[in-house]
Amino acid sequence: MKKKSTPLYLTWRGVFALALSLIFLAGCAVQPNQSSRSTAGLTFATPESVGVDSERLERLTQAMQGFVDEGKLAGVVTAAARDGKIFHFESVGQRDIAAGSPMTDDALFRIYSMTKPITGVAMMILYERGLFKLSDPVSLHIPEFADLQVYAGMDDNGNMITEPPDHPMTVRELMNHTGGLTYGLFSQSPVDDMYNAAAVLDPASNLQDMIDKLAKIPLRQQPGSLWHYSVSVDVQGYMVEKLSGQRFSDFLEQNIFQPLGMVDTDFFVPAEKADRLAEVYAYGPDGLLFPSEGFTNGPSYLVEHNFEGGGGGLVGSTMDYLRFSQMLLNGGELDGARILAPLTVELMHRNQLPKGLSDSILGANGTTFGLDFAIIEDPVEAEGYSKGEYYWGGAAGTWFWVDPVENIVFVGMIQQFGNGIPDVRGTSRRLLYQAIMEPNGL
């Protein structure tokens, strides 16, 4: 798929380590802290105009700069909007240390698993068209999954034992990571080994190849029995293709990116934008940063490829994701472009876990899961601020949240792998909320 203007795609880079672990109109650099500018539905304003103390807010920028000064991060971009007004947009550090390139507001980032909420929105566009029900068996739309069995252990000879599923995996279970799929990365089991041996998410293949491989591998556990992070959203990308009759990237461009003015989000970075792609780093044995893509044997982000991973294939800018997030906060609309109905967005960030499952996912107490979003159910347990806040993050450290109580959206972008990543997510949340002088939630 090629965009009508300024095409930009990103290659899938393999399986994602989950890290609980914007550009204005093309060519315009964002200059934060000016109140007179606007960007097609999001207006820039002073912090005080939305009830935020600017001196206290400066602590957020100082903290991000501190992580850079300590050598823990190369660069950071953070942005926040309240009541549709962007009151914070700051870049610190460097986009490329070796090149001496400063981080810029329009830098491009591998957003990895922050692709997942976008794929979820694509699914719900088709849901609104009446093309599936959440209670549908996935095999109704993906016949290759009709005969999936479930791993049940190993016999004395080391052969795998399987059993029939208690019930067919449903679309709801596909969208809340309880369908029985896995990643091959976050747990150790014979099924995970089979994922790795089959290279389920081989970037040199395509979505149909992925489905054909998964159809030959048993489910890791019974559908609905466990929240387990998985390739479910990549399967959703395939389902979007089958239900829409379009290539996944074409559907996203036509139904999400173009209407929302997300001019820098896609599966591939063209040559004219290559100098905006932030370098990604890891930590060496000495603790120092060095360039590292994080996933081996993956294709270049600067080359178009067939595999368009709904679970983590996109690259984009901070402004693009801020616009996407604001659309969600607005109940499915931004700048006159209606993507989803308000009740559909509400459905996405409502607890969709099967009854009886813990409200703790990935060790995050007080947290439940909707349709491709994590949700704060208990702010005290989750160490959050607002009940109903929903969020997700990406493997290279990117993060975002939507707070319907305080009417805030926040996006943070870094490009960092490895143990030792500073707590940018918790730090940014604390330092943003301590600056709010006119809370809605009290």
C-alpha atoms as one frame of an Amber mdcrd trajectory, in Angstrom:
protein
   0.000   0.000   0.000   1.277   3.442  -0.901  -0.018   6.629   0.639  -1.259
   9.318  -1.682   1.290  11.651  -0.133   4.415  11.210   1.979   4.278   7.395
   2.127   5.747   5.805   5.213   5.777   2.212   6.305   7.433   0.222   9.068
   8.561  -3.318   8.992   7.500  -5.816  11.667  10.539  -6.536  13.799   9.641
  -9.902  15.253   8.022 -10.714  18.550   7.684  -7.890  21.035   8.938  -7.812
  24.513   6.103  -6.022  26.264   7.472  -3.178  28.294   5.253  -3.014  31.384
   7.786  -3.257  30.374   3.499  14.546  16.267   4.482  16.170  13.490   2.136
  18.888  12.498   1.149  19.019   8.927   4.072  17.708   6.876   7.212  19.751
   7.280   6.110  21.894  10.247   8.126  21.610  13.436   6.266  21.790  16.735
   7.337  24.577  19.051   5.921  23.831  22.500   4.618  26.364  25.005   2.993
  28.644  22.478  -0.731  29.147  22.868  -1.653  30.488  19.447  -1.037  27.406
  17.317  -3.403  24.598  16.469  -3.141  21.311  14.646  -6.377  20.227  13.055
  -8.477  19.563  16.136  -5.849  19.825  18.862  -5.055  23.366  19.968  -1.890
  24.396  21.763  -2.503  26.287  24.981  -0.771  27.347  28.175  -0.820  24.857
  31.060  -2.721  27.326  33.238  -5.546  27.506  30.720  -6.334  23.844  31.469
  -5.778  23.979  35.201  -2.116  22.907  35.217   0.697  24.712  37.028   3.486
  25.402  34.533   6.233  25.586  37.171   5.267  22.199  38.577   4.917  20.795
  35.062   8.526  21.731  34.386   9.484  18.926  36.790   8.380  16.453  34.108
  10.763  17.889  31.522  13.558  18.105  34.076  13.086  14.457  35.018  13.276
  13.319  31.394  16.368  15.482  30.882  17.827  13.903  34.011  17.483  10.412
  32.522  19.386  11.661  29.475  22.061  13.387  31.534  22.586  10.177  33.547
  23.183   8.258  30.314  20.121   6.074  30.804  18.319   7.322  27.685  19.415
   8.966  24.456  16.346  11.154  24.032  12.717  11.541  25.026   9.612  13.211
  23.609   6.595  13.717  25.873   3.261  15.323  25.055  -0.007  15.836  26.902
  -3.378  17.380  26.144  -6.322  18.232  28.370  -9.751  19.258  27.144  -8.373
  19.007  23.602  -5.585  21.501  24.327  -1.938  20.504  24.092  -0.334  22.035
  27.180   2.923  20.061  27.123   5.120  19.008  24.194   8.832  18.665  24.933
  11.849  16.980  23.356  15.107  16.391  25.230  18.344  14.591  24.447  19.421
  13.207  21.105  17.764  11.320  18.284  21.112   9.840  17.244  24.069  10.073
  19.608  26.779   9.207  17.074  25.458  11.716  14.566  25.019  14.362  17.233
  21.417  14.837  16.117  19.140  16.432  18.720  15.803  14.833  19.515  13.020
  16.686  17.719   9.272  16.873  18.177   8.720  15.305  14.754  11.064  12.334
  15.300   9.777   8.942  14.199   9.647   6.014  16.623   9.158   2.261  16.454
   5.977   2.047  18.504   5.902  -1.774  18.571   2.980  -2.888  20.761   1.346
   0.536  20.686   0.279  -0.763  17.276  -2.165  -3.008  19.144  -4.763  -0.356
  20.104  -4.753   0.871  16.496  -5.464  -2.670  15.296  -8.218  -2.924  17.903
  -9.845   0.216  16.528  -9.647  -1.269  13.027 -11.417  -4.379  14.306 -14.162
  -2.329  15.923 -14.745  -0.363  12.725 -15.664  -3.703  11.170 -17.679  -4.630
  14.273 -19.764  -1.502  13.714 -20.363  -2.622  10.142 -21.925  -5.813  11.465
 -19.209  -8.105  10.125 -18.632 -10.024  13.371 -19.789 -10.444  16.953 -17.481
 -10.613  19.934 -19.031 -13.969  20.801 -18.273 -15.429  17.355 -15.848 -18.342
  17.211 -12.667 -17.076  15.582 -12.861 -20.099  13.286 -16.032 -18.644  11.769
 -13.836 -15.978  10.199 -10.543 -17.886  10.120 -11.460 -21.463   9.093  -7.854
 -22.596   9.514  -8.453 -22.456  13.291 -11.420 -24.858  13.212  -9.468 -27.887
  14.419  -7.162 -26.287  16.982  -6.338 -28.551  19.919  -5.043 -27.598  23.384
  -1.745 -28.622  24.952  -2.375 -31.034  27.857   1.136 -32.159  28.838   3.751
 -34.671  27.746   3.663 -38.452  27.964   6.443 -40.669  29.327   8.054 -40.844
  25.910   8.234 -37.066  25.580   5.374 -36.835  23.120   2.922 -33.977  23.387
  -0.586 -34.740  24.632  -3.426 -32.586  23.378  -7.116 -32.324  24.131 -10.085
 -30.605  22.496 -10.842 -27.048  23.622 -13.611 -26.598  26.180 -15.105 -24.183
  23.673 -13.889 -22.558  20.468 -11.779 -19.436  20.925 -14.033 -16.384  20.554
 -13.257 -13.018  19.006 -13.601 -11.444  22.459 -10.946 -13.833  23.758  -8.773
 -13.020  20.757  -9.022  -9.329  21.644  -8.392  -9.712  25.377  -5.469 -12.195
  25.213  -7.354 -15.094  26.793  -7.785 -17.151  23.621  -5.000 -19.635  24.371
  -2.371 -18.218  22.007   1.130 -17.251  23.139   4.185 -15.354  21.849   7.001
 -17.851  22.300   8.796 -15.265  24.410   7.133 -14.556  27.753   6.774 -18.119
  28.999   8.485 -21.472  28.636   6.400 -24.366  27.400   6.501 -26.914  24.579
   3.960 -24.729  22.762   6.220 -21.683  23.049   9.035 -23.824  21.677   6.852
 -24.695  18.692   6.172 -21.002  18.037   9.888 -20.306  17.970  10.714 -23.319
  15.818   8.038 -22.352  13.299   9.058 -18.665  13.312   5.398 -17.736  13.603
   6.122 -14.043  13.178   8.774 -14.344  10.501   9.204 -10.837   9.054  10.051
 -12.348   5.675   6.640 -14.018   5.451   3.099 -12.638   5.383  -0.052 -12.794
   7.510  -1.417 -15.852   5.705   1.825 -17.709   6.431   1.404 -16.813  10.104
  -2.138 -18.224  10.180  -1.049 -21.418   8.438   1.677 -21.942  11.044  -0.615
 -21.239  14.000  -3.197 -23.683  12.639  -0.658 -26.494  13.142   0.265 -25.592
  16.737  -1.966 -26.390  19.710  -3.191 -23.656  22.025  -1.015 -23.129  25.073
  -3.998 -23.303  27.449  -7.765 -23.590  27.304  -9.521 -20.532  25.846 -10.782
 -18.207  28.551  -8.684 -19.785  31.308  -5.771 -17.336  31.516  -4.712 -13.854
  30.430  -1.563 -14.542  28.428   0.129 -11.983  26.203   0.200 -13.327  22.680
   0.146 -12.960  18.921  -3.609 -12.392  19.167  -3.418  -8.897  17.734  -1.399
 -10.033  14.732  -4.222 -12.510  14.133  -6.626  -9.582  14.395  -4.686  -7.839
  11.629  -5.250 -10.873   9.437  -8.928 -10.890  10.387  -9.205  -7.238   9.323
  -7.861  -8.228   5.922 -10.303 -11.109   5.534 -13.371  -9.169   6.664 -12.587
  -5.992   4.735 -11.137  -7.526   1.598  -8.254  -5.030   1.821  -4.609  -5.282
   2.683  -4.208  -4.431   6.362  -2.122  -1.303   5.716  -4.613  -0.051   3.136
  -7.477  -0.454   5.595  -5.588   1.446   8.295  -4.667   4.237   5.909  -8.174
   4.659   4.549 -10.118   4.308   7.782  -7.806   5.623  10.517  -4.613   7.364
   9.429  -5.967   9.550   6.652  -9.143  10.673   8.478  -7.167  11.499  11.637
  -4.311  13.253   9.852  -1.782  10.684  11.093   0.629  11.526   8.298   3.652
   9.714   9.731   2.258   6.365  10.839   2.730   3.281   8.676   4.760   0.103
   8.151   7.786   1.515   6.327   9.939   4.660   6.460  10.617   6.203   3.033
  13.990   7.664   2.171  12.806  11.257   2.522  11.910  10.647   6.172  14.782
   8.351   7.119  16.695  11.119   8.874  13.779  11.548  11.304  13.819   7.940
  12.521  15.235   7.864  16.044  18.077   5.449  16.695  17.228   2.630  19.095
  19.610   1.688  21.883  20.490  -1.058  24.354  22.808  -1.101  27.374  26.284
  -2.565  27.071  28.046  -4.544  29.834  29.469  -1.230  31.022  25.994   0.275
  31.257  26.634   2.609  28.342  24.208   3.042  25.464  24.940   1.468  22.112
  22.782   1.228  18.942  20.817  -2.023  18.807  17.582  -2.856  17.058  16.688
  -5.230  19.879  15.285  -7.962  17.652  17.663  -9.995  15.515  17.127 -11.288
  11.987  14.596  -8.607  11.222  14.385  -6.622   8.006  15.208  -2.940   7.738
  12.599  -0.368   8.690  13.616   1.502   5.567  12.449  -1.268   3.228   8.853
  -2.283   2.495   7.975  -5.872   3.396   4.977  -8.169   3.184   4.503  -8.825
   6.899   2.305  -6.127   8.447   2.091  -7.030  12.103  -1.048  -5.839  13.833
   0.661  -6.563  17.130   3.627  -4.283  16.649   4.591  -3.320  13.104   4.075
   0.441  13.027   6.311   3.463  13.250   4.975   6.920  13.925   5.415  10.324
  15.498   4.366  11.639  18.878   1.813  13.978  17.340   0.259  11.167  15.315
  -0.305   9.053  18.420  -1.551  12.033  20.374  -4.184  12.549  17.691  -5.155
   8.881  17.839  -5.412   9.056  21.636  -7.473  12.238  21.537  -9.877  10.565
  19.133 -10.414   7.839  21.725 -10.920  10.344  24.532 -13.415  12.207  22.350
 -15.469   9.036  21.993 -14.298   8.097  18.501 -14.091  11.481  16.749 -11.457
  14.117  16.049 -11.715  17.277  14.006 -14.970  16.169  12.414 -13.671  12.724
  11.468 -15.846  10.061  13.097 -13.899   6.780  13.426 -16.072   4.946  15.961
 -19.293   5.571  17.856 -18.928   6.660  21.514 -20.479   3.441  22.815 -18.052
   1.359  20.768 -15.076   3.154  22.295 -16.670   2.633  25.712 -16.925  -1.078
  24.955 -13.219  -1.221  24.168 -12.141   0.134  27.542 -14.608  -1.880  29.589
 -13.385  -4.996  31.426 -13.703  -7.863  28.934 -11.932 -10.583  30.931 -13.848
 -13.794  31.605 -15.540 -13.930  34.997 -13.306 -15.422  37.641 -10.022 -14.255
  36.124  -7.883 -12.099  38.378  -7.959  -8.343  37.957  -4.172  -8.437  37.903
  -2.479  -8.640  34.515   1.263  -8.769  33.994   1.714  -8.225  37.719  -0.140
  -4.899  37.569  -2.542  -5.075  40.505  -5.900  -3.386  40.134  -5.662  -3.651
  36.356  -8.068  -5.376  34.002  -8.177  -5.706  30.234 -10.637  -4.593  27.591
 -10.353  -4.954  23.827  -6.655  -4.322  23.136  -6.266  -1.949  26.117  -5.251
  -2.382  29.738  -7.593  -0.597  32.148  -7.058   0.733  35.667  -9.907  -0.726
  37.697  -8.581   0.170  41.155  -6.338   3.282  41.169  -5.048   2.510  44.657
  -3.904  -1.011  43.779  -2.629   0.090  40.372  -0.854   3.173  41.756  -2.778
   5.286  39.291  -4.953   8.354  39.607  -8.214   7.727  37.782 -10.512   4.720
  37.659 -11.076   3.799  34.038  -7.773   5.109  32.678  -6.672   2.913  29.774
  -3.245   2.511  28.311  -0.549   0.427  26.669   3.144   0.582  25.763   5.731
  -0.623  23.301   8.809  -2.832  23.550  11.268   0.013  22.963   9.790   1.999
  25.835   7.038   4.061  24.210   3.927   4.614  26.338   0.564   6.349  26.373
  -2.571   6.656  28.457  -6.071   8.070  28.142  -7.722   9.439  31.308 -11.470
  10.032  30.860 -11.821  11.451  34.386  -9.249  14.225  34.069  -9.855  14.474
  30.307  -6.163  13.948  29.586  -4.184  12.099  26.939  -0.452  11.536  27.298
   2.144  10.106  24.891   5.792   9.371  25.661   8.408   8.207  23.176  11.844
   6.687  23.756  13.829   4.043  21.859  15.513   1.839  24.432  15.840  -1.895
  25.067  17.243  -3.852  27.967  17.177  -4.089  31.720  17.833  -0.771  33.388
  15.351   1.381  31.512  14.312   4.112  33.951  10.714   4.304  35.091   9.669
   6.882  32.531   6.064   5.716  32.687   5.538   5.995  36.420   7.660   9.130
  36.662   5.766  10.914  33.901   2.423  10.016  35.469   3.374  11.276  38.926
   4.934  14.482  37.649   2.061  15.259  35.320  -0.664  14.753  37.888   1.144
  16.657  40.637   0.945  19.678  38.334  -2.851  19.564  38.003  -4.363  22.278
  40.200  -7.946  21.903  39.020  -8.731  18.157  39.168 -12.005  16.747  37.940
 -11.814  13.559  39.994 -12.206  15.068  43.452
